Amino acid sequence: MAAEWGDDAQRLRLCMDELSRDQSGSIQLAFLRGYSHSEVADAVGAPIGTVKSWIRRGLGALKRCLGR
C-alpha cells in the first residue's frame, strides 16, 4: 500500500509540474492549505474569476494527465 501511495504521489508531482505556475499555485493554495477561491484571489492578487478558471482548467489538466 505504501508503495502505491509513493507511485501516486510521484505521478501527481509530475502532472503538477506540467501545469502553469498560476494553475499549480492556485490548486496548492485551495487544496493543500484549504483556501477559498476568494482567499486564493487575495493571496495571488488576481480577480476571483481568473482564479476559478485557473483552478478549473488545472484540475481538468490533472485529470487528463493522471488518466494516461
TANOR-V804844 format. One record per pair of residues at least 4 apart in sequence whose ideal C-beta (glycine too) atoms are under 7 Angstrom apart, sorted by the first residue. I is the first residue (numbers start at 1). J is the second residue. Records with the same first field share a line. If there is no record, write none. Layout:
I: J, J
This chain:
1: 5
2: 6
3: 7
4: 8
5: 9
6: 10
7: 11
8: 12
9: 13
10: 14
11: 15, 66
12: 16
13: 17
15: 62, 65, 66
16: 24
18: 61, 65
19: 23, 24, 58, 61
20: 24
21: 25
22: 26, 54
23: 27, 54, 57, 58
24: 28, 58
25: 29, 44
26: 30, 40, 44, 51, 54, 55, 58
27: 31, 55, 58, 59
28: 32
29: 33, 35, 40, 43
30: 35, 40, 55
35: 39, 40, 43
37: 41, 48, 51, 52
38: 42, 48
39: 43
40: 44, 51
41: 46, 47, 48, 51
44: 51
46: 50, 51
48: 52
49: 53
50: 54
51: 55
52: 56
53: 57
54: 58
55: 59
56: 60
57: 61
58: 62
59: 63
60: 64
61: 65
62: 66
63: 67
